[in-house]
Amino acid sequence: MGVYPNPSTGEFTIDLPVNAQVEITNQLGQVIYSKQLEQGKNTVNMSEYAKGIYFLKASIDGKMTITKIVKQ
């Protein structure tokens, strides 16, 4: 799984090897985005959210992958 550009001013591309359930949480653990995404490149727009650190969680092949993303 790849996430870029990271950091970003609001729009992130998530490149997935398979279809996956994706969640983005803030530093308090609150889910701000949750969606089933398709294999390949997906765009997520976070421009409405505050600057800061977020965590992208993806369930891929039964394994939870967590990636830190930064919105500037």
Long-range contacts (C-beta under 8 A, 24 or more apart in sequence): 1-58, 1-60, 1-65, 1-67, 3-56, 3-67, 3-69, 6-67, 6-69, 6-70, 7-69, 7-70, 7-71, 7-72, 8-46, 8-69, 8-70, 8-71, 8-72, 9-47, 9-71, 9-72, 10-45, 10-46, 10-47, 10-49, 10-71, 11-43, 11-44, 11-45, 11-46, 11-47, 12-43, 12-44, 12-46, 12-69, 13-41, 13-42, 13-43, 13-44, 14-41, 14-42, 14-43, 14-44, 14-56, 14-58, 15-40, 15-41, 15-42, 16-40, 16-42, 16-58, 16-60, 17-60, 18-60, 18-61, 20-58, 20-59, 20-60, 21-58, 21-59, 22-56, 22-57, 22-58, 23-56, 23-57, 23-58, 24-54, 24-55, 24-56, 24-57, 24-69, 25-54, 25-55, 25-57, 26-52, 26-54, 27-52, 27-53, 27-54, 46-71
